[in-house]
Structure formats: structure tokens, C-alpha cells
Amino acid sequence: MADLDPRILAAWREWLSALASDPEAAIAAAHVYDALSAEGRDAWLTALEEDSPKLGVPTVALYAPLLSVESDPARIERIRLAMVGDVPPVDLQSTVALRGVAPDRTRIAVLVAPLYVQFVQVLSVRFSPHTGFVWVSLDPILRASDAPTSGHRIDGVTLEHTPLKPVVEELALAILAQRRQGQELPRSMVGFAGLFDARIDNDSSA
């Protein structure tokens, strides 16, 4: 971006810096990026790679809004690599769990984990502890005020606040069931894997 008018470049960098503290700016970034062509998205990511080291802003603040709307596997991987080491580990003490049971006895669980400032990441899953996952959905960035709470409904099932530990234990069993069938951990769950690791190790050695 060296050939840009310095005033435009300064405005771009100031706007990027705002992503770390302004929820509206982050949501706007996601909307703008979502509207771009493939070439435009590639150019945005290239510009971020050039400018992010100069901003003093957590890279997760720059990339998480984009990840929330990106669907191309190559760009998703590019974004994830850019955020390596900067996405905070999911905090066991601060993560909120919601859970409900469907008529077919599958469970629906939602984990809401703080991300930064007023943002959270939200993992939603439908699963059976005995057979694995029906579906997995991740919102990598969501305004905290928009996150699901007790009474939220998914697939017609009403969810209620539940202690995190039993939900993690059930999810760990589902992960083990998935692995026994030769299937990998769903990609969307990777960021939350630390919650399950100890429980999985204990169950595997039993």
C-alpha cells in the first residue's frame, strides 16, 4: 500500500486500530469484507499482512471479523495462520454453557467464551455422547449482547444455563465416539479443544 495517498493510508490504519475497541467498527468490517469479490478479499488480507505489524493492535481484532463471514477454505486457513498465537485460549472460568435435549435424545449445547473487549465466540453443537456430532457451528466473533442466553431455541429445543463441567464431559464423550469412527474433531471446534483435552485423555486411558 506504499503507493497510496498518505492521508488515505493513515485513515485506513486508524480505522483498523478502532477494531480493537469499537464493536461497531468490527461489525462494519465484517459487512464490508463480506461484500467484496474474491480479488478484493485477497487484497484486503494482503494489506493486513503488510500493515498489522505497524498498528500495535491484537491480530485477532483485525482478522476475527473477517473469519466470521469467510467461506473459502484457502482464505480461512490464511486468516487462521495470521491469528496463530494471538487468539486467547478459551477460559474455563468465563465460558458460559447452555444445553437442551431434543426429542430424539440428541443434545444441543452452546458455549459462549469471551474473545476481546465486548466480543465473544460462540460454539453451537448438536450431538450424541455415544455417536458423535450431528452438526457443529462456530461464530468466531459476535457482540456479547447478541450471544444466546437461557431460553434461546435451536432446532425447536429450548436451551437453559447449565454448569460447564457436565457439558464438557458430554462433549468429550462425543469427540471420543467421533474418533472411534475414524473421524476427526470438527474443524470449528479446534479453538475450544483445550476444554476437552484433559477429559478425553482420562477417558481414553480408562
N, C-alpha and C positions, 0 to 999 in steps of 0.2 A: 504493500500500500504506500510505498515511498513516493510514488508519483502523484498522490492526491494533494489537493489544496490543504495546507497545514491546518486551516480552520475546520475543514471537514473532518480531517483525521483527529483533531482534538475533540470535536463533538462526538465522533464515534467512540473514542476511548472513554470519554466522560459518561456516555450512555452505558457502555459496558460496565464501568465501575459501579453504576447505580444498581446493577443486577444483584449485587451482594447484599443490598439493604432495602430495596424497594420492591415489594411483591408485585405491584402493578407493572413495573418495568420488566420483570421476569416473565409475567404472563404475556405481555405485549411482544416480547422477544419470541416466545413460542408461536404466537399467531403470525408474526411477520415471517419467521423461518418456514412455517407450515405452508405459507402461500407461495414460496419460491419454487422455481424449477429445479431440476436435479443439478444443473450447472450452477445456479445461484446458491444452492445449499453447499456445494463443494467449495465455491468461492468464499462463502461465509466461514466455513471451517478452516480454510487456508488462512484467512485473515486473522482468525482467533489464534491459530498456531503461531503466527508472527507477533501478535500484539499481547497475548496473555502474559508472557513473562515480564512485560513492562508495566503492568497495571497494579500489581500488588493486591490482586483480588483472588480469592479461592477459585480454582478452576472449576470446581463443582458448581459455583454460582453462574459461570459462563456457559457451561455445557448442559447442565441438568434440564433447563427449559427446552433445549433442542431435542434432547433424548425423549422427552415426553410426547413428541409429535413425529419423530423419525420412524420410518418403517423399513428403510433399505438396510439389509444386513451389513453391507460393507461400511456404510456411514455409521451405523450403530456401533460397530466394532471400533471404528476410528474415534468416535466420541468416548467410548468406554476406555480406550487406551489413553486418551488425553486426561481422563479423570483418575487414572490409577494412582493410588496413594493419597488422593485428596477427598474421596468420599468418606465421611465419618462412619466408623463401624456402627451397626445397629446397637443401640444402647438398651440392654435388658431392663434397666430400671425405668426407662422413659417410654418404652414401647407399650401401646395400648392394644388389647386384643378384644375382638368381637367374634361371636360364634353363634351358629344356629344349626339345627338338624333338619334335613329335608325329609319328606315322607318316605323316600327310598333308603333312608338311614345314612346317606352320604352327609358329610359335614360341609358347611360353608364357614370359612374363617377369614377375618380381615385383621391384618397387623398394621398399625399406624405408628411409624417411627419418625422422630424429629430428624430433619435434614439440616437446615440452617435458617437463621432468622425466623420468619413466620411460615416456613415451608416444612412439609412432611413428605415422606414417601409412603405409599400405601400398597401393600401386597394383599391381594384377594385370591382365595383358592376355594375350589370345591374338590373334595377328596374323600377317600375311604382309608382309614388306617390300615386296612387289610389288603387293598388292591392298588393304592396309589392315587394319582391325581386325575380328575375329570377335566378340569381346566385351571389355568393359572393366569392371573392378570396383575401387572405392575404399573402403578402410576409413579414414575420416578420423581416427580415433583408436583405438589399440589398445595394450594393455600391451606393452612391449618384449619381455617374456618370452614373450608369446603370438605374436609375429611369426614368419612362416615362416623356416626355415633350410634349409641344404643337406640334401637328402634328402626335402624336402616334396614331396607329389604333388598335382597338379591335373589333372583330366581324364585320369587314368591316366598322366600324364607325370611322371617324377622330375626335380626341379629341382636344379641344382648352383650353387654360388657361381661367379660369372663376373665378370671385370673390368667395371666400369661402362661404360667408353667404347664397346666394341663393341655392347653392348646399347642404349645411347643412339643410336648410329649406325643400328642396325636400326629402332628405333622412329621415328627421324626420317624414314627412308625410307617407313615405313608411313603416317606423317602426310602426307607429300607425295603418296603414292598415294591416300590418302583425299581430299585436296583436289583432285587431278586429276579425281576422280569427282564433284566438286561437293559433297562432304560436309565438314562442319565437324569440328574437333577434338572428340572425345568429351568431354562436359562434365566427366566425372570426372577427366580428365587436366589440367584447367586449372591446378591447383596445381603440377603438375610441368612446365609448359610451358617454364619457364626453362632446363631441362636440354637442351631440343631446339632452342631458337631459333637459336643460332649455327650449329648443324649444318644446320638447314633453310635458313637464308639462304645458306650456302655451296653447298649442293646446288642450290638454285633458280637461282643465278647461273652455275652451271657450263654 
